[in-house]
Amino acid sequence: MSEPSTIRTVSRFESQLLRIARYIVKQLPVDQAQRLLLEKIERPPCLSADCLHLLKDTLRKGMILYLVRAGGWKRDRFLRDGVGKFGRLWERIPVERLTLSFGKPTLELLLWLTAAKVKEEKPFWRSEITRQSVGDQLFVFLTYEAMKQNDHETGASMRTSNVCMENALIRLAYAGDFASGNRLPVPSFDIWLREPGIYILEALQPFLEQRWLTVEREKSKIVDWNEMNQQGIAQGDVLNAYLEGVEKANRRDLGRFLVQVLSRIFRTNDVTPPFWVGGLQGAGPARLSERIDTHRNALSVVRQVNRLRGWQNSARTSSYMDEDYSLNQFWLSEWDRFDLNTVAERAERVLQQVEPLRMM
Amino acid sequence: MSRAYRIKVKESISQDLSASDEVCSDLEILEILPGDAMAELLAEELKGRGFTEKEGKLARTNAGVTVTVDPQNGEVNVKAEKQDHVELETEVEGWGYDDVGPKESSIKKSLTESAKADLAKRAKRQQDRLQAEATEELEGTMEDVRKELNDAVNAITREALKRKAAQMGRIKEMTEDPEAGSLTIKVEV
Protein backbone atom coordinates (compact mmCIF):
# COMPACT_ATOMS: atom_id res chain seq x y z
CA MET A 1 0.00 0.00 0.00
CA SER A 2 1.56 3.36 -1.03
CA GLU A 3 1.98 6.23 1.34
CA PRO A 4 -0.62 8.99 0.99
CA SER A 5 0.90 12.01 -0.83
CA THR A 6 1.19 15.19 1.19
CA ILE A 7 -1.19 17.89 0.03
CA ARG A 8 0.44 21.27 0.26
CA THR A 9 -1.58 24.45 0.56
CA VAL A 10 -0.43 27.77 -0.81
CA SER A 11 -1.96 31.23 -1.03
CA ARG A 12 -3.07 32.89 -4.26
CA PHE A 13 0.16 34.92 -4.42
CA GLU A 14 2.26 31.79 -3.85
CA SER A 15 0.29 29.87 -6.47
CA GLN A 16 1.05 32.59 -9.01
CA LEU A 17 4.70 32.65 -7.96
CA LEU A 18 5.00 28.90 -8.47
CA ARG A 19 3.35 29.07 -11.89
CA ILE A 20 5.68 31.85 -12.97
CA ALA A 21 8.64 29.79 -11.75
CA ARG A 22 7.42 26.81 -13.78
CA TYR A 23 7.03 29.01 -16.85
CA ILE A 24 10.57 30.32 -16.47
CA VAL A 25 12.07 26.81 -16.27
CA LYS A 26 9.98 25.92 -19.33
CA GLN A 27 7.53 23.66 -17.53
CA LEU A 28 4.48 25.80 -18.34
CA PRO A 29 3.40 27.30 -21.66
CA VAL A 30 3.53 31.08 -22.08
CA ASP A 31 -0.22 31.59 -22.41
CA GLN A 32 -0.72 30.23 -18.89
CA ALA A 33 1.78 32.65 -17.39
CA GLN A 34 1.23 35.76 -19.52
CA ARG A 35 -1.72 37.07 -17.54
CA LEU A 36 0.10 36.57 -14.25
CA LEU A 37 3.01 38.73 -15.39
CA LEU A 38 0.71 41.60 -16.29
CA GLU A 39 -1.09 41.63 -12.95
CA LYS A 40 -0.09 43.59 -9.90
CA ILE A 41 -0.67 41.72 -6.64
CA GLU A 42 0.26 42.60 -3.12
CA ARG A 43 3.39 40.93 -1.89
CA PRO A 44 3.08 39.03 1.41
CA PRO A 45 5.66 39.56 4.19
CA CYS A 46 6.99 36.01 3.71
CA LEU A 47 6.39 32.74 1.90
CA SER A 48 5.06 29.61 3.56
CA ALA A 49 7.10 26.45 4.05
CA ASP A 50 4.83 24.60 1.61
CA CYS A 51 5.50 27.20 -1.06
CA LEU A 52 9.25 27.01 -0.53
CA HIS A 53 9.12 23.22 -0.71
CA LEU A 54 7.23 23.33 -4.01
CA LEU A 55 9.54 26.03 -5.35
CA LYS A 56 12.63 23.94 -4.58
CA ASP A 57 11.00 20.99 -6.34
CA THR A 58 10.22 23.17 -9.37
CA LEU A 59 13.77 24.49 -9.60
CA ARG A 60 15.33 21.08 -9.03
CA LYS A 61 13.36 19.28 -11.70
CA GLY A 62 13.01 22.21 -14.07
CA MET A 63 16.71 23.03 -14.23
CA ILE A 64 17.71 19.44 -14.77
CA LEU A 65 15.20 19.01 -17.58
CA TYR A 66 16.25 22.29 -19.14
CA LEU A 67 19.98 21.47 -19.13
CA VAL A 68 19.39 17.97 -20.41
CA ARG A 69 17.20 19.16 -23.28
CA ALA A 70 19.46 22.13 -24.12
CA GLY A 71 22.35 19.80 -24.86
CA GLY A 72 23.33 17.82 -21.80
CA TRP A 73 21.86 14.68 -23.38
CA LYS A 74 24.28 14.77 -26.30
CA ARG A 75 27.17 12.35 -26.34
CA ASP A 76 30.27 14.38 -27.04
CA ARG A 77 33.74 14.83 -25.70
CA PHE A 78 34.92 17.62 -23.51
CA LEU A 79 38.14 18.18 -21.61
CA ARG A 80 38.62 16.74 -18.17
CA ASP A 81 42.00 17.57 -16.59
CA GLY A 82 43.45 18.23 -20.03
CA VAL A 83 42.19 15.02 -21.57
CA GLY A 84 39.09 14.45 -23.69
CA LYS A 85 36.23 12.53 -22.04
CA PHE A 86 33.31 11.22 -24.04
CA GLY A 87 29.70 10.78 -22.98
CA ARG A 88 26.58 12.64 -21.89
CA LEU A 89 26.98 15.44 -19.39
CA TRP A 90 26.24 13.26 -16.34
CA GLU A 91 28.53 10.55 -17.71
CA ARG A 92 31.46 12.93 -18.05
CA ILE A 93 31.25 14.28 -14.53
CA PRO A 94 30.13 12.85 -11.16
CA VAL A 95 26.59 13.96 -10.46
CA GLU A 96 27.50 15.43 -7.08
CA ARG A 97 29.66 18.00 -8.86
CA LEU A 98 26.68 19.10 -10.93
CA THR A 99 25.01 20.82 -7.99
CA LEU A 100 23.38 24.20 -8.39
CA SER A 101 22.29 26.38 -5.51
CA PHE A 102 19.62 29.07 -5.59
CA GLY A 103 19.46 31.78 -2.99
CA LYS A 104 17.89 35.06 -2.12
CA PRO A 105 18.50 36.63 -5.54
CA THR A 106 16.30 34.00 -7.24
CA LEU A 107 13.63 34.43 -4.62
CA GLU A 108 13.74 38.24 -4.87
CA LEU A 109 13.37 38.05 -8.64
CA LEU A 110 10.41 35.68 -8.40
CA LEU A 111 8.73 37.83 -5.78
CA TRP A 112 9.17 40.90 -8.01
CA LEU A 113 7.88 39.06 -11.11
CA THR A 114 4.78 37.95 -9.20
CA ALA A 115 3.99 41.20 -7.39
CA ALA A 116 4.87 43.80 -10.02
CA LYS A 117 3.37 44.72 -13.35
CA VAL A 118 6.38 43.36 -15.19
CA LYS A 119 5.76 45.35 -18.35
CA GLU A 120 5.85 48.66 -16.56
CA GLU A 121 8.57 48.27 -13.97
CA LYS A 122 12.31 47.81 -14.32
CA PRO A 123 13.56 45.00 -12.08
CA PHE A 124 15.68 46.14 -9.21
CA TRP A 125 18.49 44.16 -7.72
CA ARG A 126 19.35 44.48 -4.07
CA SER A 127 22.42 42.26 -3.94
CA GLU A 128 25.44 42.69 -6.17
CA ILE A 129 25.78 40.19 -8.95
CA THR A 130 29.01 38.88 -7.44
CA ARG A 131 26.99 37.43 -4.59
CA GLN A 132 24.74 35.54 -6.97
CA SER A 133 25.45 31.85 -7.36
CA VAL A 134 25.66 30.17 -10.75
CA GLY A 135 22.17 28.84 -10.13
CA ASP A 136 20.86 32.35 -9.50
CA GLN A 137 22.50 33.67 -12.66
CA LEU A 138 21.15 30.76 -14.69
CA PHE A 139 17.69 31.56 -13.35
CA VAL A 140 18.06 35.18 -14.41
CA PHE A 141 19.14 33.96 -17.85
CA LEU A 142 16.03 31.82 -18.17
CA THR A 143 13.89 34.68 -16.88
CA TYR A 144 15.24 36.96 -19.58
CA GLU A 145 14.48 34.33 -22.22
CA ALA A 146 10.99 33.92 -20.83
CA MET A 147 10.35 37.67 -20.83
CA LYS A 148 11.58 37.97 -24.43
CA GLN A 149 9.23 35.20 -25.44
CA ASN A 150 6.36 36.74 -23.53
CA ASP A 151 6.60 40.25 -24.83
CA HIS A 152 9.17 42.15 -26.80
CA GLU A 153 8.65 45.26 -24.67
CA THR A 154 9.07 43.37 -21.41
CA GLY A 155 12.31 41.85 -22.62
CA ALA A 156 13.54 45.27 -23.70
CA SER A 157 12.70 46.72 -20.30
CA MET A 158 14.49 43.96 -18.43
CA ARG A 159 17.51 44.29 -20.67
CA THR A 160 18.24 47.80 -19.40
CA SER A 161 18.61 46.64 -15.81
CA ASN A 162 21.91 45.51 -14.32
CA VAL A 163 20.24 42.14 -13.70
CA CYS A 164 20.78 41.41 -17.38
CA MET A 165 23.67 43.68 -18.33
CA GLU A 166 25.95 42.10 -15.73
CA ASN A 167 24.98 38.52 -16.52
CA ALA A 168 27.71 37.12 -18.76
CA LEU A 169 25.60 34.19 -19.98
CA ILE A 170 22.82 36.49 -21.17
CA ARG A 171 25.39 38.66 -22.91
CA LEU A 172 26.93 35.62 -24.59
CA ALA A 173 23.62 34.17 -25.77
CA TYR A 174 22.02 37.48 -26.74
CA ALA A 175 24.96 39.74 -27.59
CA GLY A 176 23.03 41.67 -30.24
CA ASP A 177 20.32 42.64 -27.75
CA PHE A 178 22.85 44.87 -26.01
CA ALA A 179 24.08 46.65 -29.11
CA SER A 180 23.86 50.38 -28.55
CA GLY A 181 25.67 53.60 -29.17
CA ASN A 182 27.33 53.30 -25.76
CA ARG A 183 29.70 50.36 -25.82
CA LEU A 184 28.79 48.36 -22.72
CA PRO A 185 31.59 46.68 -20.75
CA VAL A 186 31.40 42.89 -20.95
CA PRO A 187 31.04 41.21 -17.55
CA SER A 188 33.55 38.61 -16.48
CA PHE A 189 33.00 34.97 -17.45
CA ASP A 190 34.96 33.73 -14.42
CA ILE A 191 31.95 32.21 -12.64
CA TRP A 192 31.06 30.27 -15.78
CA LEU A 193 34.58 28.94 -16.26
CA ARG A 194 34.79 27.05 -13.01
CA GLU A 195 32.58 24.37 -11.42
CA PRO A 196 29.62 24.10 -11.75
CA GLY A 197 29.18 26.93 -14.29
CA ILE A 198 31.61 25.30 -16.70
CA TYR A 199 29.34 22.24 -16.97
CA ILE A 200 26.41 24.48 -17.83
CA LEU A 201 28.48 25.93 -20.66
CA GLU A 202 29.14 22.37 -21.86
CA ALA A 203 25.44 21.58 -21.79
CA LEU A 204 24.54 24.80 -23.61
CA GLN A 205 26.94 24.36 -26.53
CA PRO A 206 24.18 23.19 -28.95
CA PHE A 207 21.90 26.03 -27.80
CA LEU A 208 24.68 28.61 -28.26
CA GLU A 209 25.52 27.20 -31.68
CA GLN A 210 21.92 27.55 -32.81
CA ARG A 211 21.61 31.09 -31.37
CA TRP A 212 24.74 32.42 -33.02
CA LEU A 213 24.01 30.69 -36.33
CA THR A 214 20.52 32.21 -36.41
CA VAL A 215 21.90 35.68 -35.70
CA GLU A 216 24.54 35.38 -38.42
CA ARG A 217 21.99 34.19 -40.96
CA GLU A 218 19.65 37.05 -40.10
CA LYS A 219 22.28 39.72 -40.61
CA SER A 220 21.39 39.85 -44.30
CA LYS A 221 17.98 41.23 -43.22
CA ILE A 222 19.53 44.21 -41.45
CA VAL A 223 19.00 47.32 -43.57
CA ASP A 224 20.40 49.98 -41.26
CA TRP A 225 24.17 50.57 -41.33
CA ASN A 226 24.33 51.83 -37.76
CA GLU A 227 22.41 48.84 -36.42
CA MET A 228 24.75 46.45 -38.26
CA ASN A 229 27.82 48.26 -36.93
CA GLN A 230 26.63 48.21 -33.34
CA GLN A 231 25.55 44.58 -33.47
CA GLY A 232 28.94 43.57 -34.83
CA ILE A 233 30.76 45.52 -32.14
CA ALA A 234 28.63 43.99 -29.37
CA GLN A 235 29.23 40.50 -30.73
CA GLY A 236 32.96 41.05 -31.14
CA ASP A 237 33.35 42.38 -27.60
CA VAL A 238 31.52 39.42 -26.06
CA LEU A 239 33.30 36.80 -28.13
CA ASN A 240 36.71 38.32 -27.41
CA ALA A 241 36.04 38.27 -23.67
CA TYR A 242 34.62 34.76 -23.77
CA LEU A 243 37.39 33.23 -25.86
CA GLU A 244 40.08 34.91 -23.79
CA GLY A 245 38.43 33.37 -20.76
CA VAL A 246 38.24 29.86 -22.19
CA GLU A 247 41.84 30.08 -23.34
CA LYS A 248 42.97 31.16 -19.88
CA ALA A 249 40.96 28.35 -18.30
CA ASN A 250 42.52 25.84 -20.74
CA ARG A 251 39.06 24.96 -22.00
CA ARG A 252 39.26 25.66 -25.74
CA ASP A 253 36.64 22.93 -26.18
CA LEU A 254 34.09 25.46 -24.90
CA GLY A 255 34.65 27.45 -28.09
CA ARG A 256 33.10 24.53 -29.95
CA PHE A 257 29.81 26.31 -30.57
CA LEU A 258 31.70 28.98 -32.49
CA VAL A 259 33.66 26.35 -34.42
CA GLN A 260 30.38 24.69 -35.41
CA VAL A 261 28.81 27.99 -36.44
CA LEU A 262 31.76 28.74 -38.70
CA SER A 263 31.74 25.18 -40.08
CA ARG A 264 28.09 25.44 -41.01
CA ILE A 265 28.40 28.90 -42.56
CA PHE A 266 31.45 27.94 -44.61
CA ARG A 267 30.20 24.51 -45.59
CA THR A 268 30.40 25.60 -49.22
CA ASN A 269 33.00 27.63 -51.04
CA ASP A 270 30.63 30.27 -52.36
CA VAL A 271 30.03 32.38 -49.27
CA THR A 272 30.77 36.06 -49.82
CA PRO A 273 30.29 39.26 -47.75
CA PRO A 274 26.70 39.84 -49.00
CA PHE A 275 25.75 36.86 -46.81
CA TRP A 276 26.07 39.34 -43.96
CA VAL A 277 25.83 42.82 -45.49
CA GLY A 278 23.67 42.16 -48.53
CA GLY A 279 20.64 43.77 -46.91
CA LEU A 280 22.20 47.13 -46.10
CA GLN A 281 20.35 49.88 -47.84
CA GLY A 282 21.42 53.20 -49.18
CA ALA A 283 24.92 54.51 -49.61
CA GLY A 284 25.63 54.26 -45.89
CA PRO A 285 27.59 56.71 -43.76
CA ALA A 286 29.20 59.65 -45.54
CA ARG A 287 32.75 58.62 -44.64
CA LEU A 288 34.43 55.66 -46.33
CA SER A 289 36.10 54.73 -43.02
CA GLU A 290 32.70 54.25 -41.37
CA ARG A 291 31.40 52.12 -44.22
CA ILE A 292 34.47 49.90 -44.07
CA ASP A 293 34.19 49.64 -40.29
CA THR A 294 30.54 48.57 -40.63
CA HIS A 295 31.50 45.82 -43.07
CA ARG A 296 34.35 44.72 -40.81
CA ASN A 297 32.15 44.67 -37.72
CA ALA A 298 29.46 42.73 -39.58
CA LEU A 299 32.08 39.99 -39.82
CA SER A 300 33.07 40.12 -36.15
CA VAL A 301 32.11 36.45 -35.70
CA VAL A 302 34.07 35.37 -38.78
CA ARG A 303 37.04 37.38 -37.52
CA GLN A 304 37.35 34.98 -34.58
CA VAL A 305 38.88 32.52 -37.04
CA ASN A 306 42.12 34.45 -36.51
CA ARG A 307 42.13 33.42 -32.86
CA LEU A 308 41.30 29.82 -33.73
CA ARG A 309 44.14 29.87 -36.25
CA GLY A 310 46.42 31.16 -33.48
CA TRP A 311 45.40 28.24 -31.25
CA GLN A 312 46.14 25.89 -34.12
CA ASN A 313 49.58 27.38 -34.77
CA SER A 314 50.53 27.21 -31.12
CA ALA A 315 49.21 23.65 -30.79
CA ARG A 316 51.26 22.51 -33.80
CA THR A 317 54.50 23.75 -32.26
CA SER A 318 53.80 22.05 -28.93
CA SER A 319 56.21 19.23 -28.04
CA TYR A 320 55.66 16.02 -26.12
CA MET A 321 57.56 17.43 -23.14
CA ASP A 322 55.26 20.47 -22.81
CA GLU A 323 52.78 20.56 -19.93
CA ASP A 324 49.86 21.38 -22.20
CA TYR A 325 50.76 18.75 -24.81
CA SER A 326 47.56 16.73 -24.34
CA LEU A 327 45.47 19.93 -24.44
CA ASN A 328 47.11 20.88 -27.71
CA GLN A 329 46.58 17.40 -29.12
CA PHE A 330 42.89 17.72 -28.23
CA TRP A 331 42.67 21.01 -30.08
CA LEU A 332 44.47 19.55 -33.11
CA SER A 333 41.95 16.72 -33.22
CA GLU A 334 39.09 19.28 -33.04
CA TRP A 335 40.72 21.15 -35.91
CA ASP A 336 40.69 17.99 -38.03
CA ARG A 337 37.26 16.89 -36.82
CA PHE A 338 35.60 20.07 -38.13
CA ASP A 339 37.94 20.47 -41.14
CA LEU A 340 38.89 23.87 -39.79
CA ASN A 341 41.68 24.25 -42.33
CA THR A 342 39.11 24.54 -45.10
CA VAL A 343 36.78 26.63 -42.94
CA ALA A 344 39.59 29.01 -41.99
CA GLU A 345 40.72 29.45 -45.61
CA ARG A 346 37.20 30.28 -46.74
CA ALA A 347 36.67 32.63 -43.80
CA GLU A 348 39.98 34.42 -44.42
CA ARG A 349 39.03 34.89 -48.06
CA VAL A 350 35.77 36.58 -47.02
CA LEU A 351 37.61 38.80 -44.52
CA GLN A 352 40.00 39.89 -47.27
CA GLN A 353 37.11 40.88 -49.50
CA VAL A 354 36.11 43.67 -47.10
CA GLU A 355 39.68 44.94 -46.76
CA PRO A 356 40.20 47.88 -49.11
CA LEU A 357 43.92 47.39 -49.65
CA ARG A 358 44.18 43.65 -50.14
CA MET A 359 44.75 42.33 -53.63
CA MET A 360 42.46 39.39 -54.36
CA MET B 1 -2.78 104.44 -33.60
CA SER B 2 0.14 101.99 -33.64
CA ARG B 3 3.00 102.53 -35.97
CA ALA B 4 4.86 99.64 -37.63
CA TYR B 5 8.58 99.67 -38.10
CA ARG B 6 10.97 97.39 -39.88
CA ILE B 7 13.83 95.80 -38.05
CA LYS B 8 16.79 94.42 -39.99
CA VAL B 9 19.50 92.24 -38.52
CA LYS B 10 22.70 91.31 -40.29
CA GLU B 11 24.92 88.44 -39.13
CA SER B 12 28.09 87.02 -40.59
CA ILE B 13 30.57 84.27 -39.82
CA SER B 14 34.07 83.57 -40.95
CA GLN B 15 35.07 79.96 -40.42
CA ASP B 16 37.83 77.55 -41.29
CA LEU B 17 36.49 74.17 -42.27
CA SER B 18 38.34 70.89 -42.38
CA ALA B 19 37.27 67.40 -43.36
CA SER B 20 39.06 64.11 -43.55
CA ASP B 21 38.49 60.48 -44.29
CA GLU B 22 40.88 57.60 -43.84
CA VAL B 23 41.28 53.90 -44.23
CA CYS B 24 43.54 51.73 -42.10
CA SER B 25 44.63 48.27 -43.06
CA ASP B 26 47.73 46.11 -43.02
CA LEU B 27 49.96 44.58 -45.60
CA GLU B 28 50.34 40.84 -45.71
CA ILE B 29 54.10 40.37 -45.62
CA LEU B 30 55.54 36.86 -45.49
CA GLU B 31 58.41 36.54 -43.04
CA ILE B 32 60.82 34.94 -45.45
CA LEU B 33 63.67 36.78 -43.72
CA PRO B 34 63.58 37.91 -40.05
CA GLY B 35 61.13 40.72 -39.27
CA ASP B 36 63.71 43.50 -39.16
CA ALA B 37 65.19 42.50 -42.51
CA MET B 38 61.73 42.43 -44.12
CA ALA B 39 61.01 45.86 -42.59
CA GLU B 40 64.24 47.21 -44.04
CA LEU B 41 63.41 45.84 -47.49
CA LEU B 42 59.95 47.40 -47.35
CA ALA B 43 61.35 50.76 -46.24
CA GLU B 44 63.87 50.79 -49.09
CA GLU B 45 61.24 49.79 -51.64
CA LEU B 46 58.88 52.53 -50.49
CA LYS B 47 61.64 55.15 -50.48
CA GLY B 48 62.30 54.21 -54.07
CA ARG B 49 58.66 54.99 -54.77
CA GLY B 50 58.83 58.47 -53.34
CA PHE B 51 58.00 57.81 -49.69
CA THR B 52 59.93 59.73 -47.05
CA GLU B 53 60.77 58.52 -43.59
CA LYS B 54 59.36 60.27 -40.56
CA GLU B 55 59.44 58.94 -37.01
CA GLY B 56 60.01 55.39 -38.16
CA LYS B 57 57.20 55.42 -40.72
CA LEU B 58 57.19 56.04 -44.46
CA ALA B 59 54.80 58.60 -45.83
CA ARG B 60 53.92 60.16 -49.16
CA THR B 61 51.42 62.89 -49.91
CA ASN B 62 49.90 63.40 -53.30
CA ALA B 63 47.00 65.76 -54.10
CA GLY B 64 45.78 65.92 -50.52
CA VAL B 65 46.00 62.14 -49.92
CA THR B 66 48.69 60.86 -47.55
CA VAL B 67 49.72 57.22 -47.49
CA THR B 68 51.62 56.19 -44.36
CA VAL B 69 53.19 52.78 -43.88
CA ASP B 70 54.79 51.35 -40.74
CA PRO B 71 57.39 48.93 -42.13
CA GLN B 72 57.76 47.16 -38.78
CA ASN B 73 54.20 45.84 -38.62
CA GLY B 74 52.88 46.54 -42.13
CA GLU B 75 50.16 48.92 -40.94
CA VAL B 76 48.92 51.23 -43.67
CA ASN B 77 46.95 54.41 -43.30
CA VAL B 78 45.52 56.27 -46.30
CA LYS B 79 44.12 59.67 -45.42
CA ALA B 80 42.48 62.39 -47.46
CA GLU B 81 42.25 65.84 -45.94
CA LYS B 82 40.61 68.99 -47.18
CA GLN B 83 40.51 72.49 -45.83
CA ASP B 84 38.38 75.42 -46.78
CA HIS B 85 37.53 78.85 -45.52
CA VAL B 86 33.99 80.21 -45.68
CA GLU B 87 32.65 83.62 -45.12
CA LEU B 88 28.91 83.75 -44.92
CA GLU B 89 26.51 86.51 -44.21
CA THR B 90 22.80 86.82 -43.97
CA GLU B 91 20.22 89.48 -43.36
CA VAL B 92 16.84 88.93 -41.81
CA GLU B 93 14.08 91.37 -41.23
CA GLY B 94 10.97 91.57 -39.15
CA TRP B 95 8.29 94.00 -38.10
CA GLY B 96 7.48 95.59 -34.79
CA TYR B 97 4.74 97.87 -33.55
CA ASP B 98 5.33 100.80 -31.24
CA ASP B 99 2.36 100.24 -28.98
CA VAL B 100 1.56 96.50 -29.06
CA GLY B 101 3.45 93.26 -29.27
CA PRO B 102 7.02 92.45 -28.22
CA LYS B 103 9.59 95.17 -27.65
CA GLU B 104 12.19 96.00 -30.26
CA SER B 105 14.95 94.39 -28.22
CA SER B 106 13.20 91.03 -28.04
CA ILE B 107 12.37 91.14 -31.76
CA LYS B 108 16.02 91.87 -32.51
CA LYS B 109 17.09 89.00 -30.26
CA SER B 110 14.73 86.60 -32.01
CA LEU B 111 15.88 87.78 -35.45
CA THR B 112 19.54 87.45 -34.42
CA GLU B 113 18.96 83.85 -33.29
CA SER B 114 17.19 83.10 -36.54
CA ALA B 115 20.05 84.62 -38.55
CA LYS B 116 22.65 82.65 -36.61
CA ALA B 117 20.68 79.44 -37.10
CA ASP B 118 20.55 80.09 -40.82
CA LEU B 119 24.31 80.68 -40.96
CA ALA B 120 24.96 77.53 -38.93
CA LYS B 121 22.82 75.53 -41.37
CA ARG B 122 24.67 76.93 -44.36
CA ALA B 123 28.06 76.31 -42.71
CA LYS B 124 26.99 72.71 -42.02
CA ARG B 125 26.08 72.26 -45.68
CA GLN B 126 29.53 73.52 -46.65
CA GLN B 127 31.09 71.13 -44.14
CA ASP B 128 29.10 68.23 -45.57
CA ARG B 129 30.16 69.19 -49.08
CA LEU B 130 33.81 69.31 -48.00
CA GLN B 131 33.47 65.93 -46.30
CA ALA B 132 31.98 64.43 -49.46
CA GLU B 133 34.91 65.81 -51.47
CA ALA B 134 37.45 64.32 -49.06
CA THR B 135 35.72 60.93 -49.22
CA GLU B 136 35.52 61.09 -53.01
CA GLU B 137 39.24 61.83 -53.22
CA LEU B 138 40.03 58.94 -50.91
CA GLU B 139 37.83 56.54 -52.89
CA GLY B 140 39.41 57.74 -56.11
CA THR B 141 42.93 56.87 -54.99
CA MET B 142 42.23 53.55 -53.25
CA GLU B 143 42.61 51.38 -56.32
CA ASP B 144 45.95 52.96 -57.30
CA VAL B 145 47.28 52.80 -53.74
CA ARG B 146 46.20 49.19 -53.42
CA LYS B 147 47.93 48.23 -56.65
CA GLU B 148 51.10 50.12 -55.78
CA LEU B 149 51.40 48.66 -52.29
CA ASN B 150 50.79 45.17 -53.57
CA ASP B 151 53.48 45.71 -56.21
CA ALA B 152 55.80 46.86 -53.43
CA VAL B 153 55.03 43.77 -51.33
CA ASN B 154 55.60 41.49 -54.32
CA ALA B 155 58.92 43.21 -55.03
CA ILE B 156 60.22 42.75 -51.49
CA THR B 157 58.96 39.17 -51.44
CA ARG B 158 60.99 38.41 -54.55
CA GLU B 159 64.06 40.12 -53.12
CA ALA B 160 63.67 38.29 -49.82
CA LEU B 161 63.42 34.96 -51.63
CA LYS B 162 66.62 35.72 -53.53
CA ARG B 163 68.46 36.59 -50.34
CA LYS B 164 67.12 33.54 -48.55
CA ALA B 165 68.15 31.32 -51.43
CA ALA B 166 71.66 32.83 -51.36
CA GLN B 167 71.88 32.02 -47.65
CA MET B 168 70.92 28.42 -48.27
CA GLY B 169 73.53 27.68 -50.89
CA ARG B 170 74.87 28.58 -54.27
CA ILE B 171 72.31 29.96 -56.72
CA LYS B 172 72.71 28.01 -59.90
CA GLU B 173 69.93 29.54 -61.89
CA MET B 174 67.31 32.23 -61.45
CA THR B 175 64.41 32.94 -63.81
CA GLU B 176 61.99 35.74 -63.28
CA ASP B 177 58.80 36.46 -65.20
CA PRO B 178 57.44 39.79 -63.91
CA GLU B 179 54.35 39.56 -66.12
CA ALA B 180 53.32 36.17 -64.84
CA GLY B 181 54.57 37.11 -61.36
CA SER B 182 56.73 34.01 -61.09
CA LEU B 183 60.26 33.52 -59.79
CA THR B 184 62.19 30.28 -60.06
CA ILE B 185 65.45 29.85 -58.18
CA LYS B 186 67.65 26.75 -58.39
CA VAL B 187 69.94 26.42 -55.41
CA GLU B 188 72.82 24.03 -54.97
CA VAL B 189 72.95 23.11 -51.30
Boltz contact constraints between the chains, C-beta under 6 A:
constraints:
  - contact:
      token1: [A, 286]
      token2: [B, 131]
      max_distance: 6.0
  - contact:
      token1: [A, 287]
      token2: [B, 21]
      max_distance: 6.0
  - contact:
      token1: [A, 287]
      token2: [B, 135]
      max_distance: 6.0
  - contact:
      token1: [A, 288]
      token2: [B, 21]
      max_distance: 6.0
  - contact:
      token1: [A, 288]
      token2: [B, 135]
      max_distance: 6.0
  - contact:
      token1: [A, 288]
      token2: [B, 138]
      max_distance: 6.0
  - contact:
      token1: [A, 288]
      token2: [B, 139]
      max_distance: 6.0
  - contact:
      token1: [A, 289]
      token2: [B, 21]
      max_distance: 6.0
  - contact:
      token1: [A, 289]
      token2: [B, 22]
      max_distance: 6.0
  - contact:
      token1: [A, 289]
      token2: [B, 23]
      max_distance: 6.0
  - contact:
      token1: [A, 355]
      token2: [B, 25]
      max_distance: 6.0
  - contact:
      token1: [A, 356]
      token2: [B, 23]
      max_distance: 6.0
  - contact:
      token1: [A, 356]
      token2: [B, 142]
      max_distance: 6.0
  - contact:
      token1: [A, 357]
      token2: [B, 25]
      max_distance: 6.0
  - contact:
      token1: [A, 357]
      token2: [B, 76]
      max_distance: 6.0
  - contact:
      token1: [A, 357]
      token2: [B, 146]
      max_distance: 6.0
  - contact:
      token1: [A, 359]
      token2: [B, 150]
      max_distance: 6.0
